[in-house]
Amino acid sequence: MESRYLHNGGDFAAQMLKKARAEVTGPNLEHLLNYHKHLQIAGRDPRTLARQLRELRFILKTHGKKDMKLAGDAEIKELILAITRSNMAAISKRKHLLTLRVFVSFLLFINRLSTL
């Protein structure tokens, strides 16, 4: 059975972006939008964009309203524990953890650029 989003990743990505804007607030929304723009510039497939936006929504909601850019090691470890303890399938946990790792690396990269 095919998903209605399978051939129209752009629409699915737009829906995920709309949901992210509604659910994520403050500086984390700005980080998410910058990350989304970064992925678009890198030429990622719209379905990949949609998946990563969905995963980031979960991660940022789990993290709370605190600025993700200022998250310390302990907070990142708590996020990792929250993902690994969740009821998700093993493949989903791996994808969420990968998205978390890449997003945190992106934030660290942005921090380095802003200090130049």
N, C-alpha and C positions, 0 to 999 in steps of 0.2 A: 504494500500500500504506500503510495507516494504522498508526501506531505505537500500541502498547497504552497509551502514556502520554498520547496526544493528548487524550483526554477526561477524564483523571484526573490533572491536574497536581498536585493535593494529595499524592497518593501518591508521585509522582516527586520532589516537593520534599522530602518526608519522607525518602525514600531518600538524596537528595543530602546532606541535613543529617546523617543517620546516618554516611555516608561521610566527611563533613567532620570530624565529631567524632572519628572513628577515625584520620584521617590528619594533622590539624592539631593542634599542641600549644602549650602555653604561652600567652603573652599574645595570640598571633595567633588562637587559638581564641576567646578572649573578644572580640576585635575583630570576628571573623567573625560570632559570634552576635549582637553588638550591631547590626552592619550588617544581618543577616537580620531582626532585630526592627524596625529602622528601615524596611526595605522593606515589611514586613507592615503597619506602621502607615500607610505611604503608600498602601496598597491595591494593591500590585503583584499581577499575575496569578501564580498558583502556578507556572505554567510558566516565567515570567520568573525567579522566585525560584530554581527548580531550575537553570536555565541559568547564572545568576550564581553560585550556589554551586559548580557544577562548574568554572566559569572561575576562581573565587577559589581553589579547591583547587589547581589547576594553578599559579596565580601564587604562592601561599604556599609550595607545595612547591619551586618554582624559587627562591624567595627564601631558603629555608632556615629555620633555627630562630630567626633574629634577629627582634626585635620590629619589625613593619612600621611601627608608629607612630613609631619612631625612625629610619626609613630616610631617608638623605640623597639629594641629587640624583643622585650617582654610582650609588647602588644602584638607584634608580628607572630610570635610563638603562640599567643592566645588565638589568633586567627587560624593558624595552622591546626591547632587542636580542635577548634570549632568545626573546621572543614572535615578533619579526619573522624570526628565523633558524630557527624551528621548521618542521616539515613540515606544519603545518596549512594548510587551505584559506584563501584570502585573506579570505573573509567571517568565518571563525573568528578569524583574527588581528585583524581590525577589532573584533570583539565582545570579545575578550580585552583589547585595548587600551582600549576604552571602559569595560569593567568595572574595569580598573586605575585609570583616571582618576577614575571616580566613587568608587571605594573610597578612594583617596588623599585626595580632596576631603572625603569623610566623616570620615576620620581627622583631617584638619586642622581641620574644624569641631568635632569632639569635643575636640581640644586647646585650641581657643579657648574653648570652654565651660568646660573645667576650670580655666582661668586666671581666670575671672571671680569 
